Amino acid sequence: MNGTAGTGTLLRLALRRDRIALPLWVYALAAMAVSTAFSFRSLYGTEQARRTFAAGITANGSLRALYGPVFDAGSVGGLTAWRMGVFGAVLAGLMSALLVVRHTRAEEEDGRLELIGAGAVGRRAPLTAALLAALIADLAVAALVALGLLAAGQRPSGAVAFGLALAATGLVFGAVAALAAQLTATGRAANGLAGAALGAAFALRAIGDADSAASWASWLSPIGWAEQLRPYGGDRWWVLALPLALTAALTAAAYALADRRDLGAGLLPQRPGPAAAAPGLDGQAALARRLQRGALLGWCAGFALAGAVFGGVAKGVVDLVAGNDQLADLMARLGGRQEALDAYLASIVNLFGLVAAGYAVQAVLRLRAEEVGGRAEPVLAGAVSRLRWAAGHLLFPLLGTAVLLAVAGLSAGLSVRAVVGGEPLRLLGAALAQLPAVWLTAAAALALYGLLPQWTAAGWGVLGGFVLIAWLGPILRLDARVLDLSPFTHTPHLPGGPLSATPLLWLTALAAALAAAGLAGLARRDLG
């Protein structure tokens, strides 16, 4: 049988299954890039203003480490490529990696690929379909970004180069995920390996951009290659050969490993468990803790690093804002109308809340994964009620998010104190003030899971809508009624802004009502 027989059918199935989440990823990436271009055009209307702004970035090593260098200081497109190049590449890589793992290792882990393989489907078809789905998503991002920048009046060649830089990075990490799916036995482990590779690529690029003496390090990173393509700064098309060659090599390695391993097994050896369960695994809550702790620890490490990085560039951001009324106005719209440092920190704390909401949705959706994977049924066959089973997992979106925000707040506070001074604990309180909005997002996902289980994945759509409103709404000056649809609009602008308990109480009450509705639906509906 042809090794890729059935690829078209599996590709259509993958695109159908991701018909909600995938367009949200694509549109969110494109919207962030295009809205950044429009905001730069309104903030810096003259070439001299843009060059002055870029000069401040070039002189600040911490900002170069975070965002990269500016290769074309005179154009809006050049500033857009600087501001969104690194983070756009990271998001494109994350999108592709999650997509490939979802349709390869996760399907294999749940036993669905074994059923599919019993039909007229080639051994390589699932992997090929997943990689093609990632290719379609990445090309869609490239096309929408290029069209959006053209609509913003930017040079066509730079717009196409920027879009292809993001797409090429996505292809690389899609291939990384394909290789990780052959090495590991679980979807979580495959995502972890791909995420570690993405983090290493970001770190190498940051080292190379922060210090000109170590600029060679950025050439070791696929994210650095996206920068070195230099959209609007020379459009070095030959750099595209690097990510394409690496993608081809990783894909070939993934196919070779897929041909040699047993279905359902990974090539990396698994550590055998103990002969008897530890005392701490006695009970449903302990089982949920064992299943969820790895993800929580990984997110904690990421939040600690992010807090340190964003706090460390606080002084550079304040220096850029000084004397720039337009940038100060933008910072005020994102972080509140207080002094520049507090406005920047408030916008970063709000970002922490949005990302913590992503962890909360992931933790809630673990319930659905346990259910459809058939692992919940044996647990519920014993003396465990559905509500007890759900409660064990829901401790993580409830308390785990508090841990994440506390870690981010403390890390950022200590980092800010090191560069500009001040009391580090005030950022801890500011971060924890985001909790009611995070809980409301998790409760919305729980309500979908309990009442409309087939639409559980739409929880990511809810989060995506909140993110777009909270971050792009102030920049685009959307109507207040639209901004109010996001719970993160109602959280206080701390530090520095006024604190009112009323909106926080309302958010908490609404979260409790949605959670109760979801649990009531779970208690009454059929499982599976």
N, C-alpha and C positions, 0 to 999 in steps of 0.2 A: 504494500500500500504506500502511496505517496506520503511522505512524512508531514506534509502541510495540508493534507486533505481535510476539508471542513473548516479551514481558516476563515473563509468569508462568513459562514454561519456564526461562528464564535465571535467574530468581530462585531457583527450586527447585534448579537446578544449582549456583548460588553457595552456597546454604545447605548443600547436600550436600558440596561441596568443603571448606567450612570447618566441617564438623560436629565437628571436634576443637578447632581453635584458637579458634573463636568462643565456644563455651560456656566455655572456660577464661578468656578475657578477661572475659566477663560475670560468671562466678562469682567470679573473683579480685577484680574491682572491688567487687562486693557484699560479699564476705567481709571485705575491708579496712575498708569503712565500718561494717559491723555489729560486727566485732570491736573496732573503736575505740570504739564506743558502750559495749559491755560492759566494756572496760577502764577507761573514764572512770567508769562507774558504780561499779566496785569501788575505784578509786583515790580518788574524791572522792564520798563517800557523802552529804555534806550540802551544802546550797546555799551556806553560808558558805565551805566549803572550795573549792567551784568558783569563787566570786567572788574569793577570794584568789588562786587560780591565774590567773584571767583578768586580774586587775589587773597581775600581773607581765608578762603578754604585752603588754598595752596600753602599758605604759611602755617597752617594748623595740622600737625601730624596726627592728632587724635581723630579729627574729622576725615582726613584722608584714609585712615585705617577703617573707619566706619563706612564711608560712602565711596571711597576711591578718589582719584585725581580728576580734575577737570581738563579735558583735552581741547574743548572749544569754548572759550569763555565769552565769546561775543554773540552767540546765538542762543535762542530759547531752547532749541533742540539739543545743543551741547549741554546746557544745564539740566535738561530733563534726563539725558543719558547718564549724567553724573548722579543725579538724585535717585533715579529708579533703576540704574543698571545693575548694581549689586543685589539689591533686595528683590528686584524683578527676576533676576537669574536664580536666586535662592528659591523663590516661590515657584518658578517654572520647574526647577529640579525637584522640589518637594511634590508638586502635582504629579509629575511623571512617575516618580518612584512609588508613590502611594497607589497610583493607577495600575502599574505593572504588578506590584505585589498582590493587589486585590484580585486580579484575574489570573494569577498563577499560583503562588504558594498558598494564599488564603483559600482558594478554591480546592486545592489539593488537600489541605489540612482538614477541611470540612467534608471531604469524601465525594464532592460533586464531580471532580475531574475523573475519578475512577468510573463513575457511571457514564460520563460522556465518552471516555476512552473505550467503553465496551461497544460503541457504535463505530460507524465508518469515519473515524477521526484519526488523523495522523498524530504521531508522538510529539511532533513539533508544533502542531496547530495551536494549542492554547498559548504557548509563549509567543508565537508569531502574531496571533490576534491581539495580545496585550501590548506588544511593541507597536503594532500598527495603530491601535487606539491612542497610545501616547503620542505617536507621530502626528496623528490628526489633530489632537489637542494642541500640541506645540505649534503646528502650522497655523491653526486658528488664532492662537495668541499672536503670532508674528503678523498675520494679515490684519487683525483688528488694531494692533498697536501702530502698524505702518499707516493704515487708513486714518486712524485718529490723529496722528501727528501731521499727516497731510491736511486734514481738516483744520488743524491749528495753524496752518500756513508755513510748515517747516519744509526743508529741502527734501525732495523725494529719496535721493540716494541715502541720506542719513536715516530717514524713517525706515527704509527697508533694512538697512544695516542693523539698526537697533532691534527691530522685530526679529531678525534672523539670529542676532546674538542671544536673545532670550530663548528662542526655539532650540538653538544648538545646545545650550546648557541643559535644557529640559531633556533632550535626546540622550545626552551623556548619562544623566542620573537615572533615566529610564533603563538604560543598558546596565548601569550599576545595580539597580534593583533586580533586573533579570538574572544577573550573576548571583546576587545574594539569595534569590529564591531557590537556586540550585544548591547552595551551600548549607542552608538552614532547614530545619524541620517545621518551623512555625512561621506564620505571617508576622507576628510581633518581632521575632528575631531578625527576619529579613528586613523589615522596616527599620529596625535598630541599626543594622549594618549599613543600610543606605543612608540613614540619617547621620551616622558617624562619618561616612565618606563626605557628605555634604558639609558637615561642620569642619572637617579637616581642610576642605577646599576653601571655605570661608576664611579660616585662620591663616592659611598660607597666603591668600590674597591680601589679607590685612597686614601681615608682616611685610610683604613686599611693597605695599602702598605707603606704609607709615614711615619707612626709612629708605631713602634712595640707595643706600649702600647694600640693601637686601632686596632690591627690585627684582632680582632673578627669581625670588620665591613666588611672585605672582604668575610667572610662566609655568609653574608646576601645578597650577590650579585651573580647572575648567571655568570657574567663575572669573579668574584673572584673564582667561582667554576672551571672555565676553567683553571685558573692559578693553583689552588690547585690539579688538576689532575697531575700536575708536569711532563709533557713530558720530557724525558731524565733526570729527577731528581728524579726518584723513581717510576714513572708510577703508581700512586695510582688509580687503576681501580675502586675501590669502590666509588670514588667521582662521577662517572657517574650516580650513583643512584639518586643523588640530582636533577640534571636538568631533568632527565627522570620522576621522581616523580612529580616535579612541572609542567612539561608539561602535564602529565596525569591529574592532578588536574585542571589546567586551561582549558584544552580541555573539560573535563567533565562539568565544569561550563559554558563554551560557548555553549555546546549542550543543557544544561538545559535551559539557557536563550533563545536560538533560538526556543525551543519548546513552549515557553510561550509568546513571543511577537508577535505583528502584523507585517506582511511583510511591509517593508518600514519605520517602526518606530524604534526608539531607546528607551532604557529603561530610559536613563537620560532625565529629562524634558528639553524642549527647551524654551529659553527665548522668549516671544512674542515680536514682533517688534512694533514700534510706529504706531499710527493710520495714521499719515501723514509723508511723507518723509521729511528728513531734507533738508535745503537749499543746503547743500554741495553735495547732491545726484542728482543735476540737470545736466544731460548730460551724454554722453557715457563715457567720461574720468573719471567722478566721479563714475560711476558704476564699471568700471574696477578697480579703486582705492579701492573701497569697497570690491571687490572680492579678490584682491591680497594683501591687507595690512596685513592680519593676517599672511600669510606665510612670508612676508618680516620682520615683527617684530620678528617672531620666529627665522629666520635666523640671524637677527641682534644680538639677545641674544646669539646664538651659536657662532658667530664670535667674539663677545666681550669676551666670556669665553675662546675661543681657543687662542685668542691673548694674554690674560693674562697668560694662562698656558704655552704656548710656549715661551713667553718672560721671564717668571719666571725661566725657566730651562736654560737660556742662559749661566749663569756662570758655571753651571755644565757641559754643553757640551764643553765649552772652556777648562775647566780643563781636560776633557778626551782627547781632541785633542792635548793638549800640550805634546810634546815629542813623538807623535805617527805619524810617517810619512805616514803610510798607510791610517789611518783614515783622516788625513789632506788632502790626495790626493782625497779620496772619497768625502769629503765635498767640495773640490774645483770643482770636476766634477758636483756636484749638485748645488752649489751656486756661483761658480766663483772663480777665483784665486786671492783672497784678504786675508786679515788677518782672523784668525779663526772665530772671533765673527761675522764679516760682512758676511763671507761665510755661516755660519749657519743661520743668519737672512735672507739672500737672498734666501736660500732654503725654509725657512718657508714662506716668502712672495710669492714665486712661488706656494707653496701649497695652500695658501689663494686664489690665482688666479684660480687654478684648481677647488677648491671647489665652488668659486663664479660662475664659469662657469656652475656648476651643478644647481645652483639656476636659472641662466639665461635660461638654457634649460627647466627647470620646468616651468618657467614663460611663455616661448614661447608655450610650449605644452598645456598651459591652453586654448589657442585659439582652439585647436583641441577638447579639452574636452567640451568646450562650444558649439562647432559645432555639435559633434556627440550626445551630450546630449539634443539637441533640444532647447537650451536656446539662441543660437545666432539668430535663425530665427525670433522670435518675435521682437528682437531689430532691425534687418535689415529690417523688414516689415515697420518700420516707416521712418522718414526722416534722416536716418543714412546710410552712404555709407559703403561699406566693408572696405575701407582704413581707414576711421575714427574709425570704430569699432576696427580694428586691432591696430591702432595707440594708442588707450587708453591702451591696454594691453602691447604694446611694450615699453611703458615708463618704465616698471619695469626691463626688461633685460637691458635697456639702462642706466637708472639713478639709479635703485635699486642696481645694481651691484656696482656702484660707492659708494653708501652709505655703502654697506657691506664691501668693501675693506677699506674705510675710517675708519669704526668702528674697523676693525681688526688691521689696521696700528696704530691707536692711542692707542688702548688697549695694543698691543705688545710694542709700544714705551714707554708707561708709565711703563709697567712692567719691561722692560729692564733697564730703568733709575733707578728703585728702587733697582735692584740687582747689576748692574755694572756701572750705570751712563750713561751720554751721552745725546744727544739731541733727544727727543721723536718724533719730527715732521719729522725727516728724514725717519722714517719708514712709515709715512703717504704718502710721495711722492713715496717711493719704492712700496707700495701697489697699488697706483693709476696707476703706470706704467704698471700694468698687464691688465688694462682695454681693450686695443685694442685686445689682445688675447681672452679675455672673450667675447667681442662683436663679434669677428669672429666665435666663437663657437656657440653663439646664432643665428647669421645670417645663419650659416649652417643648424641649426634646422629649422629656418624660411623658408629657401629655400626648404627643404624637405616638410614642411607643405603646402606651396603654390603650388609647382609643382607636388609633389608626395604624396598626403595626406595619402594614405594607408601605406606609409613608414615613417610617422612622428616619430614613436617611435625609428627609426634608429638614431635620434638625440642623443639618449643616447649612441649608438654605436660609433658615431663620437667623443663624449666626452671621452668615454672609450679608444678609440685609442689614443687620445691626451694625456691622463693621462699615459697610458702605455709607450708611447714614451718619454714623458718628464721626468718620474721618473725612469723607468727601463732602458731606453736607455743609459744614461751616465754610469750607474753601469755596464751594459753588454757591454759597449764600442761598440755600434752599429755604423754603417757607418753614416757619416755626412749627406748623402742624405736621410737616414731614419729619423734621428733626425730633419731635416728641415721640415718634414711633419707636425710637431706639431707647432702651432703658439707660444706656450709657450717657445719653444727653442729660439725664436727671441726676446723675451722681455729682457730688460737689467738686469744684475745681480746686483741689488741694494739692500741694500746700499753698497758702497765701490767700485763697478765696474764702468766702463765707461758708459756714457749715450749718445746714438745716436738716433736722432729723425727719421732717415730714415726708419728703420724697423717698427717703430710704425706707421708712416704715411702709409706705404704699407699695414700693417695689417688692419688699419682703412679703407683704400680705398677698400680692398678686402671684408671687412665686409659690407660696404655700397653697393657694387655690388651684393653680395649674397642676402642681404636684399631686394634690389630693384627687383631682380629676383623672390624672394618669394612673394613679394607683387603683382607683375605683374601677377604671376600665380594665386594667390588668387582672383584677380579682374576678371579673365576670366573663371575660372572653375566653375563647379556646386558645390553647397554646399552639404555636407552630403556624 
